[in-house]
């Protein structure tokens, strides 16, 4: 360690249970539900994350001399690039066409979850330099395992800079988030928009329930197994139609409700006959609502927008949350009041020639991403004075 008073020992854990709930949560903290022991263990215990699914838990753990966990990294040895939301399929193809072996690779991430959060989980009273030891440890572990690369997806911006100092290549993407200006209700938010967009959104909200659709918001003790049965049907049906095999199995949702029910916000839509037909699953943090999964059995005009975006805004306003993060992709969110914000990833590559090629590529990609974000920011439907005042909300790191 830099201060010379404490030695940290690095090890890997084949399951989060090998670290333990108390030790993991002491490093992860209480704020972010996705890096909590409850969420990550639900993925493992349900079998949604497992070697046969191409996700082999390989969590990196730093221990002090007395055996206490000073910090950890949610880490997986992967045989594919599914479920990551920072796409490197083209990198894998190029490397393998050149005669290399891209997989397996190491992935520091929350599986199936494009939400920015800490990846270097450090106990508040851990020895100074623990985060640096973990970052450097990822590189050493990759070298020891002989894998092609390490990928850290959706870290915080501060961590992103720390990884660059450790030799990782920086990459930037973006998502669309809704920001709360202290609105008293949904109409207060609409008042910030242009008249044309106010009218359009009101029309969409009316249309979503014209067929007799009703929506309810469920959380905590209001969630029952019947709700999870219905939501899993929605989720699996939507994945089957659009993306193929669903990442999450039915058991995961029961474990999520059992272990994190107070953080779950489920928007459930019912038909005129009272049958569940669609749903949007969110998790709540201290200052944000995170939209995670949507699914449906029936198609109803604008129901997706109502359940995923407008009801999320309603909830955030009612509970004084600062923002709604509505997940990956979706430029259509801009016209519904969601703003482009940068996301980050960091990539360590063993092969010097391949690293040099990726560095050149990323150097071209970053200004292109900045230009895309600026274009979307210019399309935001806020009244001009507000859009000008909000320039910092859409800043892009160069």
N, C-alpha and C positions, 0 to 999 in steps of 0.2 A: 504493500500500500504506500501511497505517496508520503504519508506522515510518518511512516516507519514504526507505528505503534501497534499495528494490527495486520494479521495475515488473513487473506481470504482464500478459501479453497473452492474451486469450481467443480461441479459435478453435474450430471444429467439425471433426470427423473423420467422413467418410462410411463408414469402416470402422475397426474396432479395429486392423487392420494398419497403418493410417496413423499410429497412435500408437506401435506396436511393443511386443513382449512385455516387454522389459527395462524400458522406461519405464512401461508400464501396471502391471506387477507391483511396481515400486518404490513406486508410490502405493497400490496395492491391498493389499500385504502378503501374507504367506504363510498367514494363518489361515483365511480364508473361501474355500472352493473356488468359490463361485458368482460372485464378482466377479473371479476370476482370469482372466488372459488365456486360459488353456486352455479354460475353460468357455465364456466369451463368444465366443471365436473359433470354437469347435466349432459354436455356434448359427449364426454367420454363414457359415462355410465349408460347412456342410451344406445351407444354403438354408432351414433351419427359420425363421431370421430373415432376412427379405428384403423389399424394397419390394412385391413381388407378394403377399406374405403379410400386408401391412398393417403391417409393422415396418421402418421406414427408419432405419438407424443414423445418429445425429446426435450423436455423443459430444462432450461439452463438455470442452475441454482448456485448462488454464492453463499458460502457459510463462513462464519467467524470461527476463531479458535475454539470457542466453547460449543460449537455446533449449531448455534442459532442461525437462522436464515436471514442474511442481510439484504438479499435481493434475488429476483428471479425474472425470467423471460418466458412468456408463453411461446413455445417453440415446437415445430413439427418437422419431421423428415417426410418429404413428399415425393410421390412418384408421378405426379401430374400437376396441372396448374388450374384445376377447377376450384371454384369457391373462394377466389382471392380478390377479384374486382380491380386488380392492377394487372393488366394483361401483358404476359411475356411469352405467349405462344409463338410469336414470330421470332423471338430471341432463341427459344428452344429449337425451332425448325432450322434456323440459320446455323446454329452451333452443331447440330447433329448432321446437317448436310455437309458441313466442313470436316466431319469425321470425329467430332467430340461426343461426349455423353452428358447431356444436360441434367437428366434425372438419375438418381435422386438429388434433391436440393433441400436446403433448410429454409423454413418459412417462419419468421417471427411475426405472429399475427393472432387475431381472434378469428377462428374459422367461420366462413360464410358471413362475415360482419364488416362491411365497409364503413366503420365508425372510427373517427380519430380519437386516439387515447394513448396513454402511456404504454410503452412496450418494455422499457427498462423499469421494472417494478422494484422500488427501493424503500426499505423500512425507514421512516422519518429519522430515527436515531442511529442509522447504520453508519459505519465508518466513512469518512470523506473519501471520495473517489470510487465508491462502489459502482456507480453507473458506468464509469469509464472501464472498470474491470469487466463488467458484463458485456459492454460493447466490444472490447478487445477479445473477450472470451468467445464471442460468436465466430470471429475470424479464426481463432486457434482451433475451435471445435471443427469448423469446416475443413481446415487443413488436415486435422487428425482423421476425419472420416473420409477424406478424399473426395468430397462432393464438389460439384462445379461452382456452387454459388450459395449466398445467403441473401434473403430478401426480407426486408422489414417494411411491412405495409401499414399505412395509416398511423404512423407515430405522430406525436406532437411536433410542432415546428422546432421547439428547443431541442428535442431529441434528434430531429432531422439534421440539425447543425452538428450535434455531437457525433452522429454516425459519419458525417463527412470527415470530421477530424480523425476518425478511426479508419479512414480509407474506403468508405462506401461511396458509390456514385449516387448523386441526388436526382430524384425524379419528382415532377410536379403533375398533379391532376386537378380536378375540381369537382365539386358537387353543388347542389342548390339547397340553400337553407333559408328558412323564414325567420326574421328577427322581430322580436316584440319591442315596441316603443312605449310600453306601459299602457297599452290599449285597455279600455274598460270593457269592450265587447267587440264582436266581429264587425259591427257597423263602424266602430272607431277605426279599425284597420282599413275598411273599404274607403273611408274618407280620405286616406292618404293616396288612393289610386286615382287615375284619370276617370272621368265620368264614363267613358266607353267601357273600361274594364270593370268598374263597379256594376254596371248594367249586365255585362256578360256573366260575371260570377254569380250574381243574384239569380239570373236565368238558369245557370247550371245547377245551382243548389235546389231550385224548385223542380227542375226536370228530374233530378236524381230520385225524388220520392213520388213522382206523379203516378207511378204504377202501383201505388199502395205500399211502397217500401218504407219500413221503419228502421231506425238505427238506435242502438243502445251502446253505452260505454260501460265496460265491465273492468273491474280491477279488484285485487285483494280477495276477500272472502266471497265476493260475488261470482268468482270464477268456479265453475264446476266441470267435472269430467265430460259432461255432455257438450259443453262449449268447446272443449279441446277436441272431442270427436268431430264436431262440425268444422272447426277451423282446419284440422288436418286434412279433411276431405277437400276443402277449398284450396289449400296450399298444394296438395298433391295433384289435384286436377289441373291447376294452373301450370305447375312445373311440367306435367306430362304433355300438355299442349304446346308449351313454348320452349322449354329448355331440356326436356328429357327427364331423367331420374331426379327426384327431389333429394336435396341434401339431408333434410331432417326427417327422422322417423316419428311415428306416433308417440313413442315413449318419451322422446325429448320434451314434447309439449306438456306432458303430465309432470315431468320433473321440473320444468320451468315454472309451472304454476305452484308446485309444492315448495320450491326453494326461493323463488323470486316473485311470488304472486303480488306482493305489495308494490313491485316495480312495473308489473305488466299493465298495459292499458290496451284492452281489446275492443275495437269498434266492430260490432256485430250487426249485420243487416238481415232483416227478415222480410219475407214476401208478404203479400196481403193476407195469405192464409196462415201466417205465423211461422213458416218454415225458414230456418237459417239458409241464406243463399250466398252470402259473401262476408268477408271480414278483413280487417287490417290490424295487424299486431304491432304494437309499439312497446318500447321500454322507456321508463322514466329515470332520468338522472336528477341531480340537485337543481340544475338550471336549464335542462333541455329535455325535449321529448324526441325519442329516436324511432322513426318509422322503419320497421324491419321487413315484415312479410305481408303480402296481399294474396288473396285467393278468392275464387268465386266458382259457383256452379251454374249460374245464369248470368247472361250479359244484360246489363241495364245501362242506358245512356247516362253518362256522367257519374255513375255510382262510384267508380274508382276514385275520381277527383274528390267527391264528397267524403268518402270514408278515409282516404289516405291523407288528403291535404287539408280540406276545410274543417273536418272534425278535429284533426290534430291541432289546427290553429285555435279552434274553440277551447280545447282542453288547455293549451298553453296559456291562453289569456286568463281563463278561469283560475288557473293554479299559479299564475305569476311566473311562468317559466320564460327564460330569456330567448329561447330559439326552438325551432323545430328542424331537425335534420331528417330529410325525407329519403335518405338512401342514395344509391348510386344512380348515375345517368339521369335522363329526363329533362331535356331543354324545354319541354312543354310546361315545366313548373315555373318558368320565368314569368309567363303571363298570368300566373296565379299568385304572384307576390313573393316567390322564392328567388334568392339572389345567388349568383355564382361566388363561391368561396374556394380558396386553394386547399388541396389535400397533398399529402407528402408520402414518399416512399424512399427507401435507401437500399442499395444493391451492391454487395461485394462479390466480385468475380475472380476466380482463381487464375484463369488463363490470361496472360498478359495481352496477347493479341486480340482476344475476344473482348477483354476489358477496354482496350483502346478503341475498338470499333463501337462499343456501346457508349463510351464517353463522347465520341463524336456525334452519335445519333441523339443522345440526350441533350447535348449542346444545341442541336437544331430544334429539338422538340419543345424545350422550355419556352422560347419566345413564341412559338406557334400556339402553345397552350395559353400564354398570356394574351395573345391576340384574340383567341376564341372567347376567353373570359370577358375581355373588354367589349367584344361584340355583344355578348349576352347582357352585360351590364347596361349597355346603351339601349337595349330593348325593354328594360324593366318598366312596368306600367305605372310607376309612381309619378306624382305631379313633379314638374321640372325642378322646383326649388328643393324638394326632398331628395330627388335623385342626385342633385349636385352636392347636397350636404352629406350624402352617404357615400361619397367616393371611397372612403377608407374601408367600407364594408366589403368592397370587391377588389381590394388590392391583391396583386399577385407578386409573390416573391420571385425575383429574377434568377 
